[in-house]
Amino acid sequence: MANLAIKRDAIRDGLRASLGVQGRASWSWRDLVTLCKPRVVAVMLVCTLVGMALATPTLPSPAAVLFGLTGIALAAGGAAAFNHVVDRRLDALMLRTSRRPLASQRMPTAVALAWATLLSVAGITLLLWQVNAVTAWLTLGALIGYALIYTAFLKRATSQNIVIGGVAGAAPPLLGWTAVTGQVGPEPLLLVLIIFAWTPPHFWALAIHKCDEYAKAGVPMLPVTHGEAFTRLQVWLYGWLTVAVTLLPFVIGMSGAPYLVGVTALNARFMFWNWKVWRGRDPRAPLAAFWFSIRYILGVFGVLLLDHYATGWAWG
């Protein structure tokens, strides 16, 4: 174990030297993992996997699943690392993010930038090599949309940053679909629409909870620019939009009765928390709604997957 630790430190110091970083770092491999936002990427991969499964009436190709998920995970991790680089000064001003590797200055920016580039190039290259060009270019577009257009511009430019930038974050099920089929169709775009509609109430609930921190950092999130009462109303209204969109798979025949029953139960709980946010009487409601919304979107895609195999439905 001691020899492994020495080798690990030597590799790390060599990387630092090649990047022109002097002195001994206090960062570790755990910080490299943190840069990738593994929890966020895990949720994305679940939605990607569901997109893969729904693209075929049988089980998707193991190769498409393995290489597709790996390539998308690498690219998503790279995009998250770029997000850390661009947001490092803002992160330092907010309690929620102040202990991140770059915000706390325990990792040099050059190391994070190299790591982000390595992951992104490896992910796109793997998708081009082992999956297909459609998935690779769509993944690259999502990466640029999140890491540059949203993080570097929209986040600081408009209170509608979450709505506009939500397109990039909604891409996973589409990427999963194209990894299996190599084609874009209306069905995966509907899956994208579900995540797109869900994103504002999901994130605005957190923004209400962290309103003071966003204001301090100068980020024009909706509760900062338009007030909490207006934002609470938007959470409520966008929640109903999400409910309507999640019913569309059943309406168009993409799913059956099992999905309808499951998504109705999920929507009831989802709107209960959105109602509590809208009412504004429970200060704990926004954060609770935020955490439930993560379980909610995983539940929606999980029910879609169960329905797909339970009913034996196949794409025409």
HELIX and SHEET records of a PDB file:
HELIX    1   1 ALA A    2  SER A   18  1                                  17    
HELIX    2   2 TRP A   29  LEU A   35  1                                   7    
HELIX    3   3 PRO A   38  LEU A   54  1                                  17    
HELIX    4   4 PRO A   62  VAL A   86  1                                  25    
HELIX    5   5 ARG A   88  ALA A   92  1                                   5    
HELIX    6   6 THR A  109  LEU A  126  1                                  18    
HELIX    7   7 LEU A  127  VAL A  131  3                                   5    
HELIX    8   8 ALA A  133  ILE A  144  1                                  12    
HELIX    9   9 GLY A  145  LEU A  154  3                                  10    
HELIX   10  10 LYS A  155  ALA A  157  1                                   3    
HELIX   11  11 ASN A  161  GLY A  169  1                                   9    
HELIX   12  12 PRO A  172  THR A  181  1                                  10    
HELIX   13  13 PRO A  186  HIS A  209  1                                  24    
HELIX   14  14 CYS A  211  ALA A  217  1                                   7    
HELIX   15  15 LEU A  222  HIS A  226  1                                   5    
HELIX   16  16 GLU A  228  VAL A  251  1                                  24    
HELIX   17  17 ALA A  257  ARG A  279  1                                  23    
HELIX   18  18 ALA A  285  THR A  311  1                                  27    
END                                                                             
